Amino acid sequence: MKRKSTVWLLIFGSLAFAILAHFFFLKELSNGRFMVGPNDGLSQMVPFKHFLYQNYTSGEWFYSHDFGLGSGTFGQLAYYFSTNMVFLATVFFVWLMETFSFISSPDLLFWAQSSVIVSVFRMTIIILLSTAAFRTFKLGYLPAFAGALLYASSVMYYRHAAFWEFFADAYLWIPLLVIGMEKIIREKQPFWFILGLSLALFNNFYFAYMSCLFVAIYVLLRWFIRSSDDLATIREQVKYYIPSILISFAIGAISFVPAVYGFLNNYRPPFEDPIDWFSLHDNIFYTSRTLILPALFPLFVFIKSLYKDKMFRFFAILSLLYIVMHYIPIIASIFNGFSAPQNRFEYMGSFAIGGAVAVALSKVTQLPRKQMIASAIGTLLLFIIVYFTDRSLELSRVGMEEFFILVPIMLLAFVWVIWKRPRYAIGFLTTSVIATQLLLAYHYQDKQLSQAGNLTNSNETYITEEYQPDEQVELIHSVLNQDYDPLARLEWVIGGRSGRNNTGMVQGFPSVSSYSSVLNQHMLFFYYNDLQIDMKRESVSRYSGFGDRANLYSLLGGKYILFPKNQEIHVPYGFEPFEENESYVVYQNQNMLPFARVTSMVFSEEQMQDQPMLTREHAMLDGVILEKTVEDVASPSDSENFIQDVEFEAVGGSYEDGILTITDDRGGLDLQIPTSISDNEQSDLYVSFHLLNQSETAKLFKLEVNDYVTDRKSRESIYKTGVNDLTIRVPMDETISIRMRKGSYQLDQFSIYQENYEKLDEAVERAAESDATVSIDGRKMSFTVENTNANEYLTIPVPFEKGWTANVNGEKVPIEKANYAFMAVALEDGENEVTFSYYPPYFIESTAVTIAGLLLTAGWYVYRRRKQ
């Protein structure tokens, strides 16, 4: 009975602490502000939750045509929420509340508001799991609870929960894995470890990788520092670890395999900048955004007699190891998959620090008085020395509050224990931990997140008036409700060039843009290299629009573009006003091509390798470009490069041997177009060139080509694409003016082509003669087409992706990668019934492996029970 009441008290205490630890954001919630970052929080976290909830509750688990130009959601959003355990639990409870009419249908505002509520419950579970983990070391409830609080409320938790919410879920798996490892070491019991590792692998492949690194470090150190309670020898532990790890990977396969495939099928430019071996980049005593040392940790670390306890020695060494690794960028790179250094692993160090403090608190009444006094003085001096040697803290309120409030409270409490040593000393120190962690939490959330992190910009007014304004949403849906095309896409991004590429998810329309860390690499290469489509903003992990190129709009379903009336409107060829309201106007593409096109004119990628972008567009209009080698290929039409007839003139600087040096605040090149070309006002110009800022440290800069504006990243940015060959479409003019800010640029390899849209007009005429019945239902598509010529192909503007299968007249047929990134199938003579269906890559196989893993676990459990 006493144990049960203690457990309930622990649950209540954990929930109460989590609520108080979020007091700042709960107060902000009442003021219409959210625990959501203004950048990725509003561009990815909240939209993805809103989007996935709508898909999951409507039965669409695997694929969506509204994720960019179409993409698998189960695998490619596994990095975020599609297999996230906390989100799945949230979906279930929200669905129940919606089903029983406790809430209305959740919208974007709901998901923003609920972030802090979810965080409270997540932290509660983290505290409970961590307390259980520290209890495995035979610690009392209070020391274990205090250590759990230091872990669960470490500053990185709030940073992750606010900016990249799914990052915070990684806190759940460390205590579970520790319980599992200690169960093997102390009891020869593998099933907790299988549970923890399986959940981590299912939940998120990226943090599962980091968790596996933690397991490796933990196990190796525990082999060197063994406890008298350890039952399993190292050899016996290995015999448990190997099958447990294999079984865990099997159980997690249903999520892990498609997610890893999605990651491997992504493209991120390799990080090639040099990585330092050591960098003193922040102050972990006062101002670090990822790891701040609680004062109790150095205080206990300085007490010599504590090292007689092997578990304190273990956690102290583990903590110091993570503190050192915090300052080694190459370690940050390893934890980030050997990519750019990212300090995302410090939560593991916070767990180790919590463990060291928990063990020390359990021994505090047994410590020599002299060592405790000396340690208190040493800790105080350490904080003073660090404060006054770090000049960045001189006027910092962060440093002032941390030093003059948190540290003295801890040390005064500790000195009081030294002199009095009452039997409730541990309780008093635990109360001090609670008080200081709550004070640190409020301070960090206010200064570092809300103010420095601009979370004040994530508010109800922004979502309702700027992100989802009725005037935009009503106009967009009015237009789309009048359209009978199976997948008419609309181009519109909140915020312009640097805007939110997942606007379509937020406002509920099929868009032509996407922003996600994991995307289909074929689509990225299509934009970067194959068609050189400028997205008006250089950045990895996204694609957006078609660079105002009319041919691509017609080919890929771009039927509408929304423009604000208070901005200058630049309309691609063939678009005309369709519908408007007071602030916005929607233009409609008058040259749309069918969603399903049939052609017998085939080109090959190899054949197009040296052809300009315009010729590639023309080939896609005339027929289809296949990846595979084809015997009977058509000859592409010629596009004449008239760059030799163009005169170059430097403006605001000089241009020599391909190097443009701009000495004025803004300058560039003027390219004078021959009169014989510029007289054709109905044409457009495609200008291609290579552009590279000569300064490796220069910041992001704006590039203007006549009225076309785009942004180019700094060469130091980890988000640069590394793609410096550009193709820009501009309306016909006598002069092409290229403008940039002061600096030195490599600007060469020019080519200019004239586009008169004859090929597009011909394609539209041919399409009027063809007829195809199209049905699209999530992961399934069906087409009925008539094949009247030999060697015809059906092409559709759906991205080529592993997981699709196709049948023609009931027979399975291979899917060809067509037009660099999309799908096509060969047709038979006569009428063809064509179906496409999608499952995540290797989903059937991985599901079978998961079932096998669960059966093996059950069998192992039964075998052990019978043997015992």
N, C-alpha and C positions, 0 to 999 in steps of 0.2 A: 504493500500500500504506500509506503514511504517512497519507494522508487518511482511508482506511478505518479505521485504528486510532484516529485522532483522533475520528472520528464515534462509534465504539463507546465510547471513553473518555467522550465527552460524554453518551451515553445512560446509561452507568453512573453518571457523576457526577450527572446530573439525578435519577435514581431514588434514589441514595444521599442526596442533599440532601432530596428530598421525604420520604423515610422519617424522616430526622432532624428535619425541620421539623414532623412530626406525632408526634414522640416522646411528647409529653405525652398526646395522645389514644390513641396505641397502648398506652401504659402504663395509661390509664384503661380501655381495652377489656379488658385482662387482669383488671381489677377489677370488671367488669360495668357500666361506664358508657360512654356513647356520645357521639360527635360529632354530636349531634342536639339542637336546641333543645327545651325543655320545652313551648313553646306551639305555634307553627305547625309546628315540626319534628315533634312527635308528633301534632298534630291534622291536618296536611296532608301534609307531605313523605313520611314513612314510610308512612302509610296509602295515599296515592296510588300509591306505587311497588308496594306489596303488591297493591293492587287492580288496577292496570294489568297487572302481570305475570300475574296469574291470568286476566285477560281476554285478553291477547295470546296466551298459550300455549294457550288454549282456542279460539282463532280468532275471538274477539269484538273487533274493532278499532274499531268505530264507535259502538256504543250499549250502554248498560247500564240496566236497570230498577232496579239496586241503587245507582245514583248519585242519592241523594235519592229523589224520587218518579219518577225516570227522566230521563235526559239523554244527549245525544251526548257521547261521551268524546273523540273524535278532535279536535274543535274546541274544546270547552269546557275540556278539560284540557291544551290546547296551551300555555297559559301556564305549566304545570308540567312534565309529563313525557311527554305522549302522543307528541310529535314530537321529544323531546329526544335529541340524538345520543349523549350519554354514557349516558343511561339505556337507549336502544335497544341500544347495544353491551353494556351490562351485562346486559340481558335475554337477549341471545344467549349470552353466556358462562355465565350462571347456568343457562339452559336446557340447554346442553351438559353442564354438570356434573350437573344433575339427571337428564338422559337416560342418562348413563353411570354413574349411581349413585354419583358422588363425594360428592354431598350429598343429603339428603332434601328433600322439598318445602319450598321456602323460606317461612317464616312471617314475621310482623311482627318478631319478634326478629332474624331473619336480616337483614332490611333495615336495622334499626337498627345491628346490628353491622358490616355491610358499608360503612356510610357513610364511615368513616375510610379503609378500603381503597380505595374508589372515589376519594376525595379525593387519596390518595397518587398514584395513576396519573394523575388529572386534572392535578395540579400538575406531574408529570413531563412530560406532553405540552405543557403551557403553557411550561415552561422551554425545551424543545426548539424549539417554534415561535418563541418570543421570541428565542432565540439566533439562529435563522435570519433573523428579521426584522432584528435589529441587524447581522448579517453582510452584509446587502444594502448597508450603508453603508461597506463595505470595512474593517470592523473585524476585529481578530484574535479568535480563539476565546475567549481569557480575558476581554477587556473585554466582549465580547458576552454571554458567560456570566454575568459579574457583573451586568450591566444586567438580564438576564433574571431573575436571582434576586431583585433588588430589586422587580421587577414581580410575579413569581409568588408571592412570599412577603410581599407587602404586607398590612397588617393587615385590610383589607377582605376579602381572600380568605378568611381563617379565619372572619370574622364571617358572610359569606354562606354558606360551606360548612356552617357549623354551624346557622344559623337558617333560611335559605331556600336549600337546596342548589342548586337550578337556577340561582340568581343567579350562582354561582361559574363556571358554564359560559361566561358572557359574557367571561371572561378569555381564552378560546380564540380568539375571532374578531378581536380587535384586532390581534395580530401577523400573522394571516393577511391581514387587510385591508391592513396596512402593506406586507407583502410584495407584495401585488397592486398597490397604488398605486405603489410604487417600481419595480415591473416595467414599468408603463406609462410612468412618468416617465423611467426610465433606459434601458429596452430596447424601448419601444413594444410590450410584450407584455401582452395583456389577460387571459389565461386564469387566472392566479393570482387576479386580482381577481374574476373571475366565480366562481371556486371559493369564495373567502372569503365574498363577499356572498351567494351562493346558500345556503351552509351556514348562515349567520347567519339568513337569511330563513326557511329551513326549520325551524331549531332552535327559535326563540322570537320571535314577532312583536314583543313588547315590547322586548327587548334588540336586536332588529334595528333598531327605530326609533332607539334610542340609538346603535347602531353607525353608522347613517346620519348622525346628527348629528356623530359623531366624524370620519367621512369628509369631511364638508363643512368642518369646522374645519381638519382636516389639509391638505386640498387647497388651501384658500384661503391658508393660511400658507405652504405650499410654493411657491405661485405668487409670493409676495413674497420668499422666501428660496430661491434656486435654487443648485444645485451645479454645479460644472464637469463632473460626470459625467452631468448630465441631457441626455438625447438628444432627448426630445420637447418641442416648444414648447407653450405654453399652448393654442394653437389645436388642435394635434395631440392633446393630452391630452383636450380636450373631445370630439374626434371618437372617441376610444376610450372615454371614460367613459359617454357617452350610450348607445351600443348595449350596452355591458357591463352597465350598470345595468338596462336594459330586459330583456336576456336573463336576468340574475340573478333578477329578479322573476318572469320566466316559469318558470324552473327551480324556484324556491321556491314556485310557486303552489299545488301540490298540498297543501302544509301551510299556507302563509301565508293563502290566501283563506278556507278554513274557520275558521282561527283568528281572523282579523280580523272575520269575520262574527259569530263567537261573542262577541267583545269588544264589537262594536257592538250586539249583541242583549242585552248585559248591562245592568244598571242600577246606577249608583253615584250617589248624590246629588251634585250639583255642589258643589265646594269654593268657598264664598262668603266666607270670612274674608279680611281684608286680608293681603297678602303683602309683607313688608319687602323693601327693596332691598339692605339690608346687615345682616348679623347675625354678630357675633363669638362664635359659639356653642360653639367648642371650641378646644383647643390642639393644633395640628398638630405641635408639637415633642415633646410628651410623651404626651398622653392622648386624642387623637382616636380615635374608634371606626372611622373610615373612611379617614383619611389621616394617616400619621405620616412626617415628612420624615427620610430617612436623613442622618446627619451629613455624608456625602460630598457631598451635593447642594449645601447652602449653601457648603461649602468650595470647591467648584469654581466655583460661580456668582460668587464674589468675585474670581476670577482673571481679570484683564482680558485677558491675551493669548489666552485660550481663545476669545474671541469672534471672533478672526480666522478660526477654523474655522466655516464656514457651517452645518454640520450640528450643531455644538454650539450655535451661536446659535439654530438652529431649535428644537432640543429644549429649550433653556433657556427660550425665550420661550413655547413650548407648555406647559411645566411651570408657569411663573409664571401663565399664563393660567388653567390649571385650579385653581391654588391660590387665585387671586382668586375664581374662580367658586364655589369651595367655600364662600365666605362670602356669596354672593348668593342668597338664597332664591328669587328669581324665576327664576334659572337652574335651580335644583333643580326648580322647578315645570315649566319647559319640558321638561327631560329626563324628567319624570314625566308627559308627555302633557298639560301645562298644567293639571294637577290640584294636589293638595296637595303642597307642597315635600317631596321625599324625596331625601336625599343617597345616590344609588345610582350615580353616574357617576364617582366619584373613582378607580376603577380605571384609567380612561383617563389621569388625571394621574399615577398610579404608573407607567404605561408610559412616559410622556414623561420622567419623572424617571429611570427606568432607562436610557432612551436618552441623556439628558444625561450621566449618570455613565459609561456605556459609552464614549461618544466622548471624554470627558475622560480616562479611564483609558488610552486608546490614545495620548494625547498627553502623559502625565504626565512622561515622561523628557525632554521638550523644553521644559518650563515654566521660566520664570525663577525663581531661588531666592528672591529678595526678595518677589515676588508670592505665592509659595507660603507663605512664613513669615507674611506679613501676613494672608493669607486664613485660615490656621490660627488665628492669634490672634483675628481678627475672628469666626470661627465659634465659638470658645470663649466669647468675650464675649457673642455673641448668645444662646447657650444659657443662660449665667448670667443675663443680663438677663431673658430670658423666664421662667426658673424663679423668680426672686425677685419679679417683678412680677405673676405669676399666683398669688394667695393660695390658690387651691384646691389648689396643689401643695405647700403648706407641710408638711403631714403625710402627703403621698401617697407611698406606696412606689413607685407607678408612676413618679413624677417622680424619686425618689431613684435608683432602679435605672437608669432611662434615662440620667440625667445622669452618674452616677458610674461607670457601667460601659460603656455603649455609646459615648458621645461621646469619652471619654478614649482608649479603645482605638483608635478611628478616627484621632484626631488624633496620638497618639503614633506610630502606624504611618506616618502621612503625614510627620511631622517626620523620622522615621528615613529615609524615602525622600529627603527634601530633602538630608540630610547625606551619605548613602551613595550613593544612586543606582546600586545594583547592577543588573545586567541582568535580574534576576528581580524587580524592583520591582513590576511589574504583577501577578505571581503572588502577591506578598506582600499587596498591597492586595486582591486578589480573595479571598484567604484571610480577610482581615479582614472583608470583606463577608459571607462565609459565616458566620463566627463570630458577628458581631453580629446578623445576620438570624435565626440559629438561637436566639440568646439572647432576642431580641425576640419570636420566635414562641412560645417556651416560656412566657415571662412573660405575653404577651397571652392565650394560651390558658388559662393558669391563673387570672390575676387578672380579666381582662375578660370572658372567656367562661364558664369553669367556675364561678367564684365570683359575680361580678357578674351574669352572665347565667343563673345557676341551672342550668347544664348538669348539675350533680351530680344533679338530679332526674330526668334521663333515664337510667334504669338498668334493669338486667334485672329487679330486684325489682318495679319499678313496672309494667313491661309484663306480666309473668307473673302478678302477684298483684292488680293494680288495673285494668289495661287489658284483659287477656284472662284473667281468673280462670276456672278450670275450672268453678266452681260456677255462674257466669252462663252461660257458653257452652253447657255441657251442658244446662241447663234450657231455654234458648232453642231449641236445635236439637231437643231432645226434643219441644217443643211444635210446632215447624214441621214436623217429620217426620210428625206425625199429621194434618197439614192437607192437603186436596186442592184448595184454592183455587189458581187459577193464579198469584196474586201476593198472598198474605196478608202484610200488613205489620205490623211490631212496633215499638212506640215504646219506646226505651230509649237514654239518653245517659249516658255515663260523666261524672261530675262535676256532675250537676244543672244548675242554671240557667246557670252559666258553664262548662259542660262541653264535651265533644268531640263535635261534631255529626256527625262521620264515623264514629261508633262502629259503625254497621252494616257499613261496609267492613271494619273491623278484626275484628269478631266474626262476619262472614259471614251477615248476615240482611238481608232487604229492610226498609229503615227508612223513617221519615217525616221525615228531617232531612238537611241537607247544609251543608257549609261550603267555599266556594271563591270565589276572587276573580272568577271568571267564572261566572255562573249565568244561566239563562233568565229574561229580564226579565218575561215573563208570569207566572212563578211568584212573583217578588218583588212585582210589583204586586198579585197575588192576595192575598198576605199583608199588604202595606202598606196598600192602599187598597180593593180590591174587596170583601174580607171582613173586613178589619181583625183579622187573627188575631194575637194577642199570642204571642210566642215565649218568654216568660219571661226574655228578655234582649234588650235593644235592641242591635243591631249590624248593620252592612252585611255583605254577602257571605255571608249564611246564611239559611236558614229551618229551622224546627224545630217539630214537633208541630202540634196543631190547637187550642191554647188550651183544652183540656179540653171542647171542644164536640162533643157526641155526633153531631150531624147530619153534621159534616165527616168524622169517623171512618168512618161508614157509607158516605158517598158516595165516599171516596177510598181505600178499602181498608185502613183502620186497624183491624185485627182484634184485635190483642193489645197490652197494655201490661204492662211488667215494673216491679215496685215492690220496693224493699228493705224488709224487714220491720222494720228498726230505725228507719224514718221514718214520719211520719203519712201515711196513704194517702188521697188524694182521687180518687175514681173517677168518671168521667163516667157519665151515664145509660146504662143498658143493659149495663154491663160486670159480669161475675160471675167469681169465682175459677175458674181452670181447672186449673192445676198449680202445685206449689210444691216447694221444698226447704227446707233449714234456714234460709237467709238471704233467699230471694227468693220472690215469688209472681207468677204471670202471670195477668192478668185477660183474659177473652175477651169480645168484643163480640157480644151476642146479637141485634143488629139489623143484621147485615151486608146490604148490597145487592149485587147481582151485579156482577161486573167489567164485563160488557157489558150495558148497559141500553137498552131500546127505548122510545121515547116519541113521541107525536104532539102533546104539549102544549108549545108553544114560546113563550118570552119573549125579549125583546130587551134588550141592555145599555142602550140608550137609555131604554127603558121603566123599567129598574131604577135609573136614575141617582140619583133622589131617595128611593129606598126604603131602609129600615134594613137592617142586616146580617141580622137574623132573617128578614125577608121574602125576602131574596136566597137564604138557605139553603132556605126553604120552596119557592121557585120551582125550585131545583135538585132538590129531592125530588119535586116534582110533575111536572117535565118537564125542560126544558133551556133555558138562557139562551144565545142566540147573539149573536155580535158583529154580524153582518150585520142589516140592516133586513128584517123579515119582515112581510108583509101581514096575515096572520091570526095575531094574537098573543093569547095567553090573558090573562086578568086575574089579577094576583097577589092572593093572600089578604092581608087587612089584618092588620097587627100593631099593637096599640094601645099607644101611648106614654102611660103613666100618671104621667109625671113631675110633672104639676100637682097630683097628690094626695100627693106625697112631702114630708115635712118635713125641712128641713136644720138641722143643729146643728154648730157648730164645736167642736172638741175640742182643747184645748191651744193655742188661738190665736183668731183672728177671721176671719170670712168676709164680704166686702162687695164688691158689684159684680163678682163673678167672680174676686176676688183672695183667695186663702187665705194668711194670714200665721200661721205656726206659731212660737210663742215658746217652748214647751216643747221638750225634747230630741226628742220625737216627738209628733205630733198629726195632725189632719186634719179630716175631715167624717164625720158620721153621717147617713145617709139613712134615715129611718123609713118603712118600707113599710106601706101600708094593710093593716088586718087582713083585709079581703075578698080581698086577694091572697096574703098570707103564710100564710093557713090552708091553702093548697094545697101540701102538703109534697112532692108528687110532681113539682112543677114546678121549673124553674131560672129565674134572672133574668139577662138580658143588660143590662148597664149600659154606656152609651157616654158619653164625655166628652172634652173637650180639655184637655190637661195640658202646661204649659210652665214650667220653672223660670225665675223672673224674674232670677236671677243668671246672668250669662253665664260666670262663672268657677267656679261651683259644680261639685263633683265628681259622679261617678256616684252615684245614690241609689236606695234600695230603695223600691218602691211595693207596699203591701199592700192588697188589696181582700178583706176577710174573710180566708179562709185562702189566697187566691190571692196569690202573691208573684212580682214581676217586677222587673227592673233597668232603669233609664233612664240613658242616657249624659249626660255633661257636654256643654254646648253648645259647648265648645271642642274636643271630641273630633273627630278626622277620621273616626271610625268611626260617628258618629251617623247615623241614618236620615233625620232631618228630618221624621219622621212623628210627629205629636203628638195625633192623633185615635185614641183607644183604645176597644176593645170588650172587656169582660171578662165571662166567664160565671161566675156563682157559684151555689151551691145556694140554694134558697129559704130566706129568713131574715126575721126581723122588722126587722133593721137591716143596711144595707150600710155597713160601716166602711172608709173610705179613710184610710190612714195613710202619712205620710212623715216625714222628719227635719225639724229646725228650718230655716226658710227662708220665702221668699215665692214663691207659685206662682199662675200663671193657671190656674184650674180652673173651667171652665164648659161650656156647650153640652151639658148633661146630657139623656139620654133613657134610659128603662128599659122593658124589654119582658119579658113573661112567656112562657116556652116550656114547653108541656105535652106536647110530643112526639107530638101526634096525627098531624101530617103524616109524621113518621118511621114511626110504626106503620102508617099507610096505605100508605106506599111499600114497606115490607117485605111487607105482604099482597099488593100488586100483583105484586111481584117473584116471589112464590111461584108465580104462575100463568104466568110467562114462562120460556122455556127457550132457552139459546144455547150452542152448542159453542164453546169457547175454546181456542186453542193459541197459546202465546207462546214464541218461540225467539229471544232476543236482539233483533236489529234487525227481526225479522219477526213479525207477529201475524196470525192468521186466525180468523174467526168464521163460524159458520153460524147464521143467525137467520131466523125466520119473521115476515113482515110481514103483519098482518091488517087494519091500518087505513091510511087514506090519510095521506100527508105524515109518515111516521114517520122518526125519526132514531135511529141507533145512537150512543150516547155511551160513552166509555171514560175512566177516570181516568189517562190518559197525557198528560203535558204537551204542549201544542201547540208545535211547533218546526219551523222550516224544515228540510227534508231528508226529512220523511215524505211518502210518496205512498200513495194508496189506490185500490183497485180494487173495484168491486161487480159481481159476475157477469162478471168479465173486462174490464169497461170502467173506464177511469181516471175518477175523480170528484174534485171538489174537497173538501179537508178544511176543515171549519168550525171556527173557534175557539169552543169551547163552555164554558159555566160559567166564563168569564173567562180560563182558562188551559189548558184541556184540549181534547180532540179529539172530533169527531162527523162522521158522514157521513149523507147522505140515502139512504134505502133504496128499493128498487123493490117492486112488489107481489109477494107470494108469497115463496118461499124466496130468501134472499140469501147468496151466498158473498162475504164481505168480507175483503180482505187489506190489511194495512199493511206497508210496508217502508221502511227508513231508510238513507240515505247522508248523509254530511256535506254541508252546503249547498254547492252549486256544485262538488261533488267530481268529477263526470264532466267538467265543463268545465275545471276547474283541472288535472285529470290530463292532459287533451289539451294544455293550454297548457304544462305541464311537459315533455311529450314533444316538443312543438314547440321549446321552449327548448333542450333537449338536442340536437335535430337541428340547430338553428341554430348552436350552439356547435361541434358536430362539423364542420359545413359551413364555418364561418369558419376553423377550424383547418386543414382540408384546403386551403382556398383560399390561406391565408397560406403554408403549406408549399410549395405548387406555385409561388406567386408568387416566393418566395425562391429 
